[in-house]
């Protein structure tokens, strides 16, 4: 199932709620660990958890637990037992090669790939499909070629399953020979890694399961999913697949001034006047905390996001204030309020770039 919906349309909450309500064992897959962190802290997930008694658990690879193998195994067991599993795309590939013995993501009833437009080229795949030099040293392997290194790994009796899975992925690439979009090579530090220009193809076996869902703001080109399907190796799509666009995004107002230079007192006063006269609640998005504080000091009845909190947390403590001033709010904007006005006083790029 392929679903595209515009940024800010509200895709996350409906699929999280559907996953929690379904009673099925669901995996939600993200391109990066940073996006997992963002999902765990989101208002969408917290709202769903308040409504449904489901267990949500994130899975992290062994490298996150270098000093505590026991904690790694504990979080792995909790992730496998959870109702909703959050993990990265590379873990899906590894789990598939290990027949569900890695984190069980491929044995789930439903697999949802969020931010799926990043899958065909997500950067984490190349770096995480790596057998590190430290692991090779621990296994006492020091072969001259990639092929011999992989053979040596398989010859060892006790090898961590994660290393074995990565070795299998690399062996597949070696067996299929050199092609323009894939290369097996030693890194500068002696690690052996798979570098792929079409990493999405590694997910082909998962892409064609009837229970797999891809969701993103940008899956299509010229109103078709053909390019995404080709890059992922998808053979068929559900007849329920579709592109959802809101009929109205709202109005965008640009105020250009030839009188005041940016960062002058006159410019700042104009910004404050715009905020005061706007329809509330109002979100003011600034490129820095310093500018947020500077604007906030000129206004009353406002909340200023601190450096230690998210935009969601700042919005939750607004109380009776009418305006939230938040630095960097466009990065993962996810708040419990529907803003009547969003003011961007300064674009964070210099002219000419």
Residue pairs with C-beta under 8 A, 6 or more apart in sequence:
1 212
1 213
1 214
1 237
1 238
1 240
1 241
2 214
2 219
2 225
2 228
2 229
2 234
2 237
2 238
2 241
2 242
3 11
3 213
3 214
3 215
3 216
3 219
3 241
3 242
3 244
4 215
4 216
4 217
4 218
4 219
4 220
4 225
4 242
4 243
4 244
5 11
5 215
5 217
5 243
5 244
5 245
6 217
6 244
6 245
6 246
6 249
7 217
8 333
9 217
9 244
9 245
9 246
11 215
11 217
12 39
12 42
12 44
12 114
12 334
13 44
13 47
13 48
15 28
15 112
15 114
15 213
15 215
16 28
16 44
16 45
16 48
16 84
17 48
17 51
17 52
19 26
19 28
19 84
19 110
19 112
20 48
20 49
20 51
20 52
20 54
20 83
20 84
21 52
22 110
24 108
24 109
24 110
25 83
25 85
25 108
25 109
25 110
26 83
26 84
26 85
26 108
26 109
26 110
26 111
26 112
27 84
27 85
27 86
27 87
27 92
27 105
27 108
27 110
27 111
27 112
28 39
28 84
28 85
28 86
28 87
28 112
28 114
29 86
29 87
29 88
29 89
29 91
29 92
29 105
29 111
29 112
29 113
29 114
30 36
30 39
30 86
30 87
30 88
30 89
30 114
30 115
31 88
31 89
31 115
31 118
31 119
31 122
31 124
32 88
32 122
32 124
33 60
33 88
33 124
35 114
35 115
36 58
36 86
36 87
36 88
38 332
38 334
39 45
39 86
39 114
40 56
40 58
40 86
41 310
41 312
42 312
42 332
42 334
43 312
43 334
43 335
43 336
44 334
45 56
47 336
48 54
49 56
54 83
54 84
55 81
55 82
55 83
55 84
56 82
56 83
56 84
56 85
56 86
57 75
57 78
57 79
57 81
57 82
57 84
57 85
57 86
58 75
58 79
58 85
58 86
58 87
59 75
59 76
59 79
59 85
59 86
59 87
59 91
59 103
59 105
60 72
60 75
61 91
61 128
61 162
62 69
62 72
62 160
62 162
64 72
65 71
65 72
65 75
76 103
79 85
79 87
79 103
79 104
80 103
80 104
85 103
85 104
85 105
85 108
87 103
87 105
88 124
88 128
89 113
89 119
89 122
89 124
89 125
89 203
90 124
90 125
90 128
90 129
91 102
91 103
91 105
92 105
92 106
92 111
92 203
92 206
93 125
93 129
93 169
93 202
93 203
93 206
94 102
94 162
94 165
94 166
94 169
95 101
95 102
95 103
95 104
95 105
95 106
95 165
96 106
96 205
96 206
97 165
97 168
97 169
98 161
98 164
98 165
99 106
100 106
100 107
101 161
102 161
102 162
102 165
105 111
106 206
108 211
109 211
110 211
110 212
110 213
111 206
111 209
111 211
111 212
111 213
112 213
112 215
113 119
113 212
113 213
113 214
113 215
114 215
114 216
115 215
115 216
116 214
116 215
116 216
116 219
116 228
117 216
117 217
117 218
117 219
117 228
118 216
119 199
119 200
119 203
119 214
119 231
119 232
120 198
120 199
120 200
120 228
120 231
120 232
121 197
121 198
121 199
121 200
122 199
125 196
125 199
125 202
126 193
126 194
126 195
126 196
126 199
127 193
129 166
129 169
129 170
129 193
129 194
129 196
130 166
130 187
130 191
130 192
130 193
130 194
131 149
131 153
131 163
131 166
131 167
131 170
131 191
131 192
131 193
132 191
133 187
133 189
133 190
133 191
135 160
135 163
136 142
136 149
136 190
136 191
136 192
139 152
139 153
139 156
139 159
139 163
141 149
141 152
141 153
141 156
143 149
143 151
143 152
146 170
146 174
146 184
146 185
146 186
146 192
147 174
149 192
150 167
150 170
150 171
150 174
150 192
153 159
153 163
153 164
153 167
154 164
154 167
154 171
159 167
169 194
169 202
170 184
170 192
170 193
170 194
173 182
173 183
173 184
173 194
173 196
174 184
176 182
180 197
181 196
181 197
181 198
181 201
182 194
182 195
182 196
182 197
182 198
183 194
183 195
183 196
184 192
184 193
184 194
184 195
185 192
185 193
185 195
186 192
186 193
187 193
196 202
198 231
200 207
200 231
200 232
200 233
201 231
201 232
201 233
203 232
203 233
204 232
204 233
204 234
206 212
207 232
207 233
207 234
208 233
208 234
208 235
208 236
214 228
214 232
219 225
219 228
219 243
220 227
220 228
220 243
221 227
223 243
225 237
225 241
228 234
229 237
255 270
255 274
257 267
257 270
259 266
260 266
260 267
260 270
261 267
262 346
268 294
268 295
268 298
269 298
271 295
271 343
271 345
272 295
272 298
272 299
274 343
274 345
275 282
275 284
275 295
275 299
275 323
275 343
276 299
278 340
278 341
278 343
279 340
279 341
280 322
280 323
280 340
280 341
281 318
281 322
281 323
281 324
281 337
281 339
281 340
281 341
282 322
282 323
282 324
282 339
282 340
282 341
282 342
282 343
283 323
283 324
283 326
283 329
283 335
283 337
283 339
283 341
283 342
283 343
284 292
284 295
284 323
284 324
284 325
284 326
284 342
284 343
284 344
284 345
285 326
285 327
285 328
285 329
285 330
285 342
285 343
285 344
286 292
286 295
286 325
286 326
286 327
286 328
286 345
286 346
287 327
287 328
287 346
287 347
287 348
288 327
288 348
289 305
289 307
289 327
291 327
291 345
291 346
292 304
292 305
292 325
292 326
292 327
293 304
295 325
295 345
296 302
296 304
296 325
299 323
301 320
301 321
301 322
301 323
302 321
302 322
302 323
302 324
302 325
303 314
303 315
303 317
303 318
303 319
303 321
303 323
303 324
303 325
304 314
304 324
304 325
304 326
305 311
305 314
305 324
305 325
305 326
305 327
305 329
306 314
307 327
310 332
311 324
311 326
311 329
311 332
311 333
311 334
311 335
312 334
312 335
312 336
314 324
314 326
315 324
315 335
315 336
315 337
316 336
318 324
318 337
324 337
